[in-house]
Amino acid sequence: MQLNNKSVAAIAVIVVGVVVGIYTMSKKPEPATPEQKVAPVPSGAVMPPGHPPVSRGDQPAGQPVGQQVAQQGDGRSGKTVEDPKSKFTHFRVGNSNVKSIFMDGKEVWVGTSGGVIRYDTATDDFRFFDQKDGLLSKGIFNIAKLDGRIAVGTYGGGMSLFDKASGKWENYNVPNGLGDAFVYKILKASNGDTWIATWSGANRIRGGDLKDRSKWEVFTVENTKGGLPNDWVYSLEEGQNGEIWFATEGGPARFKDGKWQNWNHDKGGVGASFAKIKNDPKFGVDPAKFSEHHARQAKEMGLEGMSGAGAYNPNYIVSLVVDRDGTVWCGTWGGGLARYDGKVWRNYTMADGLPGNLIFSLHRDPAGKLWIGTNNGVAVLDGDKIASKNIKVLTTKDGLFSNTIFSMATAEDGSKWLGSFGGVTHLK
């Protein structure tokens, strides 16, 4: 894995205004552009999921090089022209969070808080999608593949499916059976069922038949009698023997053979205690100071007024991975990384070598390495034992676009794509 942060080319798709260009990294930052001059926050500050994007002081600045981008129409599509003497490592998306990256052969689909970008790595063609193209919302939480179509989970616009042959989007929302218009994850299970994580429970569509309304059902705290511990479901993963795991704001849950089981911090599972992490650095701006939601959580946990308390909820599962052997990994909001071997939960924090305790994303690559996206860089774990000697940490000092890593994916050639605020790092 090598990054050249002295002179690397970058494809820029600025979602605010949809301006496209080629950039070269420079040691000397340029003055902020008009798009950057909005609500600046200190370096290291972390925004809660779903928070409107703000500009950051630690973003790399760029200088245009002589080459141009061949654009079509209003600049929403075109072809990039890279500098053959430089490496492409940064893909800019303006003042947007990159919440999802999906690899579909040679194509990279990038889901941002400003729309969807499709980039063809073989031809350098790109295309930008938002409401003008048929999406009901430009805020994107998740991109996946569902029965041959690109499936997009949006912020307030439901689920959208893209058919490459027709170039059309088909939308599904609450009247179609969705539990909520905020869709965090879309999963096709091995038995043919489709699962959808929403902010008002989890949908199951039996047999994946989206057109048959009778096949849609939604699981909530109420109708599962607490089996699903919280209606805010942030992720879904299939485990062994068809079991489905849920990442919720009230802890992880498992649905197997029609029965529910869940865990939380008070029962000895999931994230680390506040006593263990309260002195760890890198909280940045305390979310409780500007987010009513996190302020309320801090109060409910008896941590009101304590520094960094709004960046801590050990039951808030932000990311989820289930290994082939059944091992479950949960990324928590400030409580570090949790691991479940089928019997015991163990948690790991900065004291164990992680660069941060807010675990925004998890990715198990084809080589077996676990990529851990945090609020302070990405940790690459070689093996299953969490220890400093087994963890390699990458930050902006190594060439990352930003230290807040919200999404990750592996390309066919083994290279990694890492999404953050303002851009994507292509790690070769």
C-alpha positions, 0 to 999 in steps of 0.5 A: 500500500503506497500513497504519494502525498507530494504529487498525486492526481485527483479527480474532483466532482464537486457536488455543490454546483457539480464542478468537475476538474483535475487537481494536483496535491500541493504542500502549500494550501490555497485560500479556501474556495467559496464552497469551503467557507461554511461553518468551519469546525476544528481539525479532528471534530466528528459529526454524528451520522446524518448531520448536515455536512460542514467544512473542515480545516484539515482537508487537503487543498489543491491546485488545478493543473493544465488538463481539462475534463471533457464534460457533457451537458451541464457537467453531470457526466463526462470523461476525466483526463488524468496526468499520466505522470501522477497517481490518481488517489483522491476523488473529491466530492465537495461539501459532502459525506461519502457514506457508502462505496460499492464496487460493481466490476470496473465501476465505483459507485459513490454515495454522498450526502449530495447525490450518487456518482458512478465512476468507470475505472477502465474508461474514466467516464463518470456520471452524477445522479440526484433528484433530476434523474429520478431519485427522491433524495440526494442524501445517500446512506447505502449502495448495494446490488439487488437482483441485478440492479444498483440499490440505493438507500437514501436519506428521506427518499426511500429505496431507489433501484437503477436499471443500467439497460434503461438508465431509469430509477425505480423508487420504493417508499412507505406506501410500498411497504418500507418501514421508513423513508430513511434507508440505511442498508439493503441486503439480499439474504442467501434464502432469497429474502430481501432485508432493509434497515430503516430508522423505524425498524427492519423490513423483510420482503419474503422471496425478495418480491418487491412488487407483492405488497403482501410479502413485505413485513416490518420488525419493530421493538413493539411487534418483536416484544423488545427482541429488536432493541431499538427501531433505529437500525443502521446495518444488517449482515447475514451470519451462519445458517441464515441468521441475520444480525442487526446494528441498532442504536440500542445494541446488536440483535440476532434473528435466527429460526424466528427467534430474537436475541439481543445484547447491550452494555448493561448486560456485559456486551458491546462497547467499552465503559466510559471510565475506560475511554474518557481520557482518550483524546480525539473527541474533537467537538463534543456532539452533545454541544450541537446535537439534541439527540446526543445531548439527550443520550448523555443525560440518559446515561448519567453523563450530562456535562462530562467532557466528550459524553456526547461522543459516547454510547456503547450500545449505538452500533454504527457499523457491523461485519460478520465473518464466515466463521460467525465472528461478529464485529461491531463498531460503536459510537465512542465505545470502540470496537466489539467482538463476539465469538459466539460466547463472549463479547470483548471490546477494544479501544485506543488503549489496544492500538486503535486510532479512535473510539468512534468506529464509523465503518468496518470492511473485511477484504478478500485477503482476510484483513479487517479494515476499521474506519474511525474518527481518527484514521483507518486501522488495518488488522492482520489476524483476529487478535487486537494488539498494537503489533497487529494493527497498521494505522493510516492517517492524512499523514500517510496520504488519506484525504481525511481521517474520518472514514465512513465507508470502504470497499475493495476493487477487483485489483485489490486496491481500496476505496475509502470514503470520508468527508469531502472525498474518497481515497483510492489506496493502491 
